[in-house]
Amino acid sequence: MLSVPESERTVLEGILNRTTEVEDVLEIVQPSDFSVGIYKTVFEIIKTLHEKSQPTDVVTIHAAAGTKFDVCILAELSGGMTSKQSALHHARQVKDSAIRRVVAAQGEQLIRAAKSGIETAQMIEQATAALSEIAIADTSNESRSIGEVIQQVWNETTSRMEGPTATAGYPTGYQQLDRLLGGWMPKKLYILAGRPGMGKTAFMLNSMYRSRIPCQIFSIEMDDKELVGRLICLDQHINTLALRDARLNEDQFSRFGKGCEAVNESGIKIDDSVIITVEEIKVRARVAVKKHGCKIIAVDHVGLVKPTSLRDSREQQIGHISWQLKALARELNVPVILLSQLNRKVEERTDKRPVLSDLRDSGSLEQDADVVIMLYNGSYYANDKTYKTGVKSVTDIITRKHRAGPVGTVPLNFLPEFTALEE
C-alpha cells in the first residue's frame, strides 16, 4: 500500500506512551516517510526535541508545536497501548510504504520520459538512477557492527579451510595465478589490459572456460559465433583456421562434436551487442546474475562501450564506465573483468613490457581497479615470427596492481593454433 495511516499512528503511540525509544524508531523511519500530514508534523517535532536531548512527552511536544495542531491529537496518541515490538513492526511498514511511493513516483516519471521521445540509452540511465535512489532510501543496507563482519570473515575462512580449496574467489583456471590473486574475487573490478594482438580476449576466454564457473561475457569486439568457435578449438585443440574454413579432417570433425557438447555445458553466456552503453550492460548483468546465476561478468572491451554522454571528454567517458562497473561489482557481489587496450607508447620503448602508465585514455582505470593485469608476449615483437606461425610461445600474465595482495608475473604457454593458454 502507498499509505498506512494506522501504522503511522501506532508508531507515534509507542513513542508517546514510552514503550518505544525514539532512537529505535529513527533507525527505521524519518519524518519524510510519513504520509499523513499531522503525523509527519508530530514526528518532526519529536525528532527535533530528541536531537536537542529534550523530553518527548505530550507537554513538551505541544509547547514546541505552538498552533500547528490541537493538543487533543496528542492526547489521543498518548492514550493508545502499543508495545515496543508492535511499534517497531509498524515503523517498518511505514518505511515500506514510503519506498513504494518513491517507486510509484519514479515509475510515472519514467513513463513520461518514454513518451517524450528521448534516446533509449538516456531513459535507461534515468531508470538506473531512479533505482539507485530507491536503494538509498531503503535502510535495510545499514552499516554492520564490526562483530558481524568478524563473524562473516570467520565463517568464510573456516569454510575454505575445511573445503577442497583455500582459494578465496572463483578459480581463474590457473593455479599459479590463483595463488597470486586468490582467484577472481567478488565485488572487485579487474582491468585486463594489453596491446592489440597480445591475447586479451584469448586469456579471458581461457580463464572463463577453465574455471567452470557460470559467467556472462559482453563481447563488443567479436561476435558470439567467433567466441564459441574459439572455445571449441581450445577445448579440443582444433586448428582455428581449419574450423574457420570448414576444412576439418575426420579426426578433427569428431573432436568438433565433442567440443560442441563440452562448451554447451560450460555455463558461459555471451551478449555480442555491437552498440551498448554501460547502463545497458548493468541492466543485462543484473538479469544474468539474478535470473541465470552467473558468477563472473566480463566486458570486452572498455574502448568500444558506447558513451552515455557525447559532450564529455574521452577521459571522462572512460572514467564513467569504469566507475559504473566497479559499482556493479559491489552491487551484484561478483567480480567484473574489464578488458582495455594500452596506448601506443609501448611500441616506442625498447622494453615493451607494459606498465600502469600505458593504460589508454584514462587514469580512472588504474584508480578504480582493484587489480590491474597486463599481458606481454615477447615473441610478438620477435623477428622469427614464432608468435604467428603456430609455434608455442610464452605469454606473461603481469599483475601490476593488486590492492589486496602482492604483484607478480605468471608465465603461460600460448598455443596460437588453438588460441589456448596453458600452464
C-alpha positions, 0 to 999 in steps of 0.5 A: 500500500502507498499509505498506512495511516494506522501504522503511522499512528501506532508508531507515534503511540509507542513513542508517546506512551514510552514503550518505544525509544525514539532512537529505535524508531529513527533507525527505521523511519524519518519524518519524510516517510510519513504520509499523513500530514499531522503525523509527519508534523508530530514526528518532526517535532519529536525528532527535533526535541530528541536531537536537542536531548529534550523530553518527548512527552505530550507537554513538551511536544505541544509547547514546541508545536505552538498552533500547528495542531490541537493538543487533543491529537496528542492526547489521543496518541498518548492514550493508545497501548502499543508495545515496543515490538508492535511499534517497531513492526509498524515503523517498518511498514511505514518505511515500506510504504514510503519506498513504494511511493518513491517507486510509484513516483519514479515509475510515472516519471519514467513513463513520461520520459518514454513518451517524450521521445528521448534516446533509449540509452538516456531513459535507461540511465534515468531508470538506473538512477531512479533505482539507485535512489530507491536503494538509498532510501531503503535502510535495510543496507545499514552499516554492520557492527564490526562483530558481524563482519568478524563473524562473516570473515570467520565463517568464510575462512573456516569454510575454505579451510575445511573445503577442497580449496583455500582459494578465496574467489572463483578459480581463474583456471590457473593455479599459479595465478590463483595463488597470486590473486586468490582467484577472481574475487567478488565485488572487485573490478579487474582491468585486463589490459594489453596491446592489440594482438597480445591475447586479451580476449584469448586469456579471458576466454581461457580463464572463463572456460577453465574455471567452470564457473557460470559467467556472462561475457559482453563481447563488443569486439567479436561476435558470439559465433567467433567466441564459441568457435574459439572455445571449441578449438581450445577445448579440443585443440582444433586448428582455428583456421581449419574450423574457420574454413570448414576444412576439418579432417575426420579426426578433427570433425569428431573432436568438433562434436565433442567440443560442441557438447563440452562448451554447451555445458560450460555455463558461459553466456555471451551478449555480442551487442555491437552498440551498448552503453554501460547502463545497458550492460548493468541492466543485462548483468543484473538479469544474468546474475539474478535470473541465470546465476552467473558468477563472473561478468566480463566486458570486452572491451572498455574502448568500444562501450558506447558513451552515455554522454557525447559532450564529455571528454574521452577521459571522462567517458572512460572514467564513467564506465569504469566507475559504473562497473566497479559499482556493479561489482559491489552491487551484484557481489561478483567480480567484473573483468574489464578488458582495455587496450594500452596506448601506443607508447609501448611500441616506442620503448625498447622494453615493451613490457607494459606498465600502469602508465600505458593504460589508454585514455584514462587514469580512472582505470588504474584508480578504480581497479582493484587489480590491474593485469597486463599481458606481454608476449615477447615473441610478438615483437620477435623477428622469427615470427614464432608468435604467428606461425603456430609455434608455442610461445610464452605469454606473461600474465603481469599483475601490476596492481593488486590492492589486496595482495602482492604483484607478480608475473605468471608465465603461460604457454600460448598455443596460437593454433588453438588460441589456448593458454596453458600452464 
